[in-house]
Amino acid sequence: MVRVAEAPRDRIELRGVRATGYHGVFEFERRDGQEFVVDVVLGLDLAPAAATDALDRTVDYGGLALQVLARIEGEPSDLIETLAGRIADDVLASAPIVADVEVVVHKPTAPIPTPFGDVAVVVRRSRTRVARVALGANLGDRRSALQGALLGLAGLPGTRVTGVAPLVETAAVTLPGSGPQPDYLNTVVRLETALPPADLLAAAHRIEAAYARVRTERWGARTLDVDLLSYDGVESAAPELLLPHPRAHERAFVLVPWAALEPGALLLGRRVDELLAGLPEEERASVRPAEGELPLELV
C-alpha cells in the first residue's frame, strides 16, 4: 500500500472567545449560566488572499467571532458537544472557502465533583466533494500498480473511495515515429474527499512518484498514471490545475470505464454516456474489457 503524506494546509486560528451561556443538563446551569470559552481553527487555502490582499478571498475574523458569540449566548443545549457541532456547522455553511474546521468548547466551571483544570470537547468537521480520478499503467505489473494507487487514494486524509469502474485495456497512443508500447490497463475511481483540488492533485503526483513515474515524455510509457478528471463545483484554467481535465471528454479509455461506473455523471455539462456515444465507433471499440477487477471492499 502506498502511504501519501498529508499536504500542509493554511489555517486561521481564533482562540479564547468568552461569553456566558446557559448550556448544561442541570437546572441551575440553565438558570444561572456560566462561562464558556471557544477556540476555532479553520483549514483553507490562503494563497488567493495573500496574492490579492482582498478580504473576500479569506474569512472575516470579526464576523467569525460574532458568529461564535451568538451560539454561546443563544439557544441552550444539554451538551457542549452539541454546541461545538453547531458552531462547526455554522462555519462550513457561511464560509464556502473553508475546507475543514476544528472547534474546541471549554467549560472551565463545569459541575465536576473533584478539582480539575479544564474540560473541553473537540469537534472536527470537513467539507467533502466528489472527485473522479483516472488510473492507467502499461509497464511492469499493471494491476498491482493500479491496486496500489487505489489504496493510496483511499488512505488520503478525509477521503473515501466510493466507486471503482471495471478494468479496461487500451492500445497505447504514441507519437509519430516512436516505437510500439505495451497496452494500457485503465480504470476510473470515484472519491468523496475533504481535500482541496490542488492538494488532491499533488497527492496524485506523489502516488505516481511512489511507482517511479517521471513526467518527461509526452505520451510515453509509464508505470502509473493518476489523472484528476473532475472535482465537483470547481472549474480552473490555471496551468497548474486544469479542471475538468481538458482531454477527458475525448478519450475513450476514460469515458468507457467512467460510463460503466457513472453513466449520468456530468462532464462539461453533458452526461458521460452521451460523450462516449459521440466518439467514433473505432475509438470506442479500441477499449476492451480486461479480466478481473479492483475490489472496492479492500479499501
Secondary structure, 3 states (H helix, E strand, C coil): CCCCCCCCCEEEEEEEEEEEECCCCCHHHHHHCEEEEEEEEEEECCHHHHHHCCHHHCCCHHHHHHHHHHHHHCCCCCCHHHHHHHHHHHHHHHCCCEEEEEEEEECCCCCCCCCCCCCEEEEEEECCEEEEEEEEECCCCHHHHHHHHHHHHHCCCCEEEEEECCCEEECCCCCCCCCCCCCEEEEEEEEEECCCHHHHHHHHHHHHHHCCCCCCCCCCCCCCEEEEEEECCCCEEECCEEECCCCHHHCHHHHHHHHHHCCCCEECCEEHHHHHHCCCHHHHHCEEECCCCCCHHHC
